[in-house]
Amino acid sequence: MPRTPPSFFTDMTKPSERVDDINESLRLIQRTDGLQFGTDSYLLAAFVRAAPNGRAAELGGGTGVVSLLCAARAKFKKILCAELQPDYADLIRRNIALNGLSDRIEAWEGDIRALTAEEAGRGVRVVFSNPPYLRAGCGKTSDSDGKNAARREENGDIGDFARCASRLLGSGGVFSVVYRPDRLAGLFSALRDAGLEPKRMTLVYPSAADKPCLVLVEAKKDAGEGLVLSRPLIIYADKKKGVYTDDMREVYDRFSLAHLT
């Protein structure tokens, strides 16, 4: 990707923001007081099943990074990136423009609990989300309203995200989500209540000595029972030195977790 002139960054960013070079030769505008691009977003983008000629939707886009990563790898023909917070919806639009991906990604500003299949575009085959992990009022809150909304179920719980995914998908469509392992029972219950059957799952561990920190789940609409649990993804061979395992390096090389199954 050609280097973008510094003056373009000045025009595109605000004083509380910075521009970072990230994976897939993308540049990402991030708020300095907001949640930052992390491993969970990258792993979700790599985990998401591709449909190169199909439509997809992201629920709760934040900076839009998961949609950007998927678009950079041409996983979908078109992606609707839905975001409730006006400041972040604007940030998604600017990140789309910054990376020249307006032909592949469209920002949608609004509450996913009101998002319809017509607004998302008929024929959505894949929905994906990095939803809030914490219950409303749970844990230590942040001074940033944006961080609180991104971390906590203040504007919809996992059931709302699952029901939205089910509305957008036709029979056989898939919903991929990254979530907390300690809330896995609630996730499975929400998926099944929405007519989405868990079909593929990967547990993610910081190191072989740690408990799992993330879980990636793919559910299919109107499918029968039958879950494939991959071998675990262990991120670090040496966490103190930041040395990745062979499996994690392969995730970055292939932009996929398929080698785990």
C-alpha positions as CSV (number, residue, x, y, z in Angstrom):
1,M,0.0,0.0,0.0
2,P,1.5,3.4,-0.9
3,R,2.6,5.7,2.0
4,T,-0.1,8.2,2.9
5,P,1.1,11.9,3.1
6,P,1.4,13.2,6.7
7,S,-1.0,16.1,5.7
8,F,-3.7,13.5,5.0
9,F,-3.4,12.3,8.6
10,T,-3.8,15.9,9.9
11,D,-7.0,16.3,7.9
12,M,-8.4,12.9,9.0
13,T,-7.6,12.8,12.7
14,K,-8.6,14.7,15.8
15,P,-6.4,15.8,18.8
16,S,-7.4,12.9,20.9
17,E,-6.5,10.3,18.2
18,R,-3.4,8.7,16.7
19,V,-2.7,6.7,13.6
20,D,-1.1,3.3,13.9
21,D,0.3,0.9,11.3
22,I,-1.3,-2.5,11.9
23,N,-1.5,-5.9,10.2
24,E,-2.4,-6.4,6.6
25,S,-0.7,-3.1,5.7
26,L,-3.6,-1.2,7.2
27,R,-3.5,2.1,9.0
28,L,-5.8,2.6,11.9
29,I,-7.0,5.8,13.6
30,Q,-7.6,5.1,17.3
31,R,-8.7,7.2,20.1
32,T,-6.1,7.6,22.8
33,D,-8.8,7.4,25.5
34,G,-10.5,4.4,23.9
35,L,-10.0,0.7,23.6
36,Q,-7.0,-0.2,21.5
37,F,-6.6,-2.8,18.7
38,G,-5.7,-6.1,20.3
39,T,-5.3,-9.8,19.9
40,D,-9.0,-10.5,20.3
41,S,-9.9,-8.4,17.3
42,Y,-7.2,-9.9,15.1
43,L,-8.1,-13.5,16.1
44,L,-11.8,-12.9,15.3
45,A,-10.9,-11.5,11.9
46,A,-8.7,-14.6,11.2
47,F,-11.4,-17.0,12.6
48,V,-14.2,-15.6,10.5
49,R,-15.2,-17.9,7.6
50,A,-14.7,-16.2,4.2
51,A,-17.4,-15.8,1.5
52,P,-15.5,-13.8,-1.1
53,N,-18.6,-13.2,-3.3
54,G,-21.0,-12.7,-0.3
55,R,-22.1,-10.0,2.1
56,A,-21.2,-9.8,5.7
57,A,-22.1,-7.6,8.7
58,E,-20.2,-6.7,11.9
59,L,-22.1,-5.8,15.0
60,G,-20.5,-3.2,17.3
61,G,-17.6,-2.2,15.0
62,G,-15.7,0.2,17.4
63,T,-12.9,1.5,15.2
64,G,-14.0,-0.9,12.4
65,V,-10.7,-2.8,12.6
66,V,-12.2,-6.3,12.2
67,S,-14.1,-5.3,9.1
68,L,-11.0,-3.6,7.8
69,L,-8.9,-6.7,8.3
70,C,-11.5,-8.9,6.6
71,A,-11.8,-6.4,3.7
72,A,-8.0,-6.2,3.3
73,R,-8.0,-10.0,2.8
74,A,-11.0,-9.8,0.5
75,K,-13.0,-12.2,2.7
76,F,-16.3,-10.6,1.5
77,K,-17.6,-8.6,-1.4
78,K,-19.3,-6.1,1.0
79,I,-19.4,-5.6,4.7
80,L,-21.9,-3.5,6.8
81,C,-20.1,-2.3,9.9
82,A,-22.7,-1.3,12.6
83,E,-21.8,1.0,15.5
84,L,-24.1,2.7,18.0
85,Q,-21.8,5.4,19.3
86,P,-21.7,8.4,16.9
87,D,-18.0,9.2,17.6
88,Y,-17.0,5.7,16.8
89,A,-19.3,5.5,13.7
90,D,-17.5,8.6,12.5
91,L,-14.2,7.0,13.3
92,I,-15.2,3.9,11.2
93,R,-16.0,6.1,8.3
94,R,-12.6,7.8,8.5
95,N,-10.8,4.5,8.8
96,I,-12.6,3.2,5.7
97,A,-11.6,6.3,3.8
98,L,-8.0,6.3,5.1
99,N,-7.5,2.7,3.8
100,G,-9.4,3.2,0.5
101,L,-12.0,0.5,1.3
102,S,-15.2,2.4,0.7
103,D,-16.1,0.0,-2.1
104,R,-16.0,-2.9,0.4
105,I,-17.2,-1.5,3.8
106,E,-20.2,0.6,4.7
107,A,-20.6,2.2,8.1
108,W,-24.1,2.0,9.7
109,E,-24.8,4.2,12.7
110,G,-27.5,2.9,15.1
111,D,-28.6,0.4,17.7
112,I,-28.1,-3.2,16.5
113,R,-31.3,-4.1,18.4
114,A,-33.1,-2.2,15.7
115,L,-31.0,-3.3,12.7
116,T,-33.1,-5.1,10.1
117,A,-32.2,-7.5,7.3
118,E,-33.3,-4.8,4.8
119,E,-30.9,-2.2,6.2
120,A,-28.1,-4.7,6.2
121,G,-28.8,-5.8,2.7
122,R,-30.4,-9.0,1.7
123,G,-28.1,-12.0,1.3
124,V,-25.9,-11.5,4.4
125,R,-24.0,-14.8,4.7
126,V,-21.7,-14.1,7.7
127,V,-22.2,-11.9,10.8
128,F,-19.3,-11.4,13.2
129,S,-18.9,-9.5,16.5
130,N,-16.5,-8.6,19.3
131,P,-19.3,-7.7,21.7
132,P,-19.1,-6.3,25.3
133,Y,-17.8,-9.1,27.6
134,L,-18.9,-7.7,31.0
135,R,-22.4,-7.3,32.5
136,A,-23.7,-3.8,33.0
137,G,-22.4,-2.5,36.3
138,C,-19.8,-5.3,36.7
139,G,-16.2,-4.5,37.7
140,K,-14.3,-1.2,37.8
141,T,-15.7,1.4,35.5
142,S,-13.6,3.7,33.3
143,D,-13.6,7.5,33.0
144,S,-14.3,7.0,29.3
145,D,-18.0,6.5,28.3
146,G,-16.7,4.9,25.1
147,K,-14.7,2.3,27.0
148,N,-17.6,1.5,29.3
149,A,-20.0,1.0,26.3
150,A,-17.5,-1.2,24.5
151,R,-16.7,-3.4,27.6
152,R,-20.1,-3.6,29.3
153,E,-23.6,-4.7,28.2
154,E,-25.0,-1.2,28.6
155,N,-26.6,-1.1,25.1
156,G,-27.6,-4.8,24.6
157,D,-26.4,-8.1,26.0
158,I,-25.1,-11.2,24.1
159,G,-28.7,-12.3,23.6
160,D,-29.4,-9.1,21.6
161,F,-26.3,-9.6,19.5
162,A,-27.3,-13.2,18.7
163,R,-30.9,-12.2,17.9
164,C,-29.6,-9.5,15.5
165,A,-27.3,-11.9,13.8
166,S,-30.2,-14.4,13.4
167,R,-32.4,-11.6,11.8
168,L,-29.7,-10.7,9.3
169,L,-28.8,-14.3,8.3
170,G,-30.6,-16.7,6.0
171,S,-30.8,-20.4,6.9
172,G,-27.3,-21.8,6.9
173,G,-25.6,-18.4,7.5
174,V,-23.0,-18.2,10.2
175,F,-22.3,-16.0,13.2
176,S,-18.8,-15.7,14.5
177,V,-18.0,-14.2,17.9
178,V,-15.1,-13.7,20.3
179,Y,-16.0,-13.9,24.0
180,R,-14.9,-14.7,27.5
181,P,-14.6,-18.4,28.5
182,D,-16.2,-17.8,31.9
183,R,-19.4,-16.7,30.1
184,L,-19.4,-19.6,27.6
185,A,-22.6,-21.1,29.0
186,G,-24.5,-17.9,28.6
187,L,-23.2,-17.5,25.0
188,F,-24.3,-21.0,24.0
189,S,-27.7,-20.4,25.6
190,A,-28.1,-17.1,23.7
191,L,-27.1,-18.6,20.4
192,R,-29.5,-21.5,20.7
193,D,-32.4,-19.2,21.8
194,A,-31.7,-17.3,18.6
195,G,-31.8,-20.4,16.4
196,L,-28.0,-20.4,16.0
197,E,-26.3,-23.7,16.7
198,P,-22.7,-23.7,17.8
199,K,-20.6,-25.6,15.3
200,R,-16.9,-24.6,15.7
201,M,-15.0,-23.5,18.8
202,T,-11.4,-22.6,19.7
203,L,-10.1,-21.8,23.2
204,V,-7.2,-19.3,23.4
205,Y,-4.6,-19.4,26.1
206,P,-1.9,-16.8,26.7
207,S,0.6,-19.6,27.5
208,A,0.5,-23.3,28.2
209,A,0.6,-22.5,32.0
210,D,-2.4,-20.1,31.9
211,K,-6.1,-20.5,31.9
212,P,-8.0,-19.7,28.7
213,C,-8.4,-15.9,28.1
214,L,-10.7,-16.0,25.0
215,V,-13.1,-18.3,23.2
216,L,-13.9,-18.1,19.5
217,V,-17.3,-19.6,18.4
218,E,-19.0,-20.0,15.1
219,A,-22.7,-20.8,15.0
220,K,-24.9,-21.7,12.1
221,K,-28.5,-20.7,11.7
222,D,-31.1,-23.6,11.6
223,A,-28.3,-26.2,11.9
224,G,-28.4,-29.5,13.8
225,E,-26.3,-30.4,16.8
226,G,-22.6,-31.1,16.3
227,L,-19.8,-29.0,17.7
228,V,-16.1,-29.3,16.4
229,L,-13.7,-28.2,19.2
230,S,-10.3,-27.5,17.7
231,R,-7.1,-28.0,19.6
232,P,-6.3,-24.9,21.7
233,L,-4.5,-21.9,20.4
234,I,-1.6,-21.0,22.7
235,I,-0.3,-17.5,22.0
236,Y,3.2,-17.5,23.6
237,A,5.9,-20.1,23.9
238,D,7.7,-17.6,26.1
239,K,5.3,-14.9,27.5
240,K,8.0,-12.9,29.2
241,K,10.1,-12.6,26.1
242,G,7.1,-12.2,23.8
243,V,8.0,-15.3,21.7
244,Y,5.0,-16.7,19.8
245,T,4.2,-20.4,19.4
246,D,4.4,-21.9,16.0
247,D,0.6,-22.0,15.9
248,M,0.3,-18.3,16.6
249,R,2.9,-17.5,14.0
250,E,0.9,-19.5,11.5
251,V,-2.2,-17.5,12.4
252,Y,-0.4,-14.4,11.4
253,D,1.1,-16.0,8.3
254,R,-2.1,-17.5,7.0
255,F,-4.7,-15.1,8.5
256,S,-6.6,-18.3,9.5
257,L,-7.1,-20.7,12.4
258,A,-7.9,-23.6,10.1
259,H,-4.6,-25.4,10.9
260,L,-5.9,-26.0,14.5
261,T,-8.6,-28.3,13.2
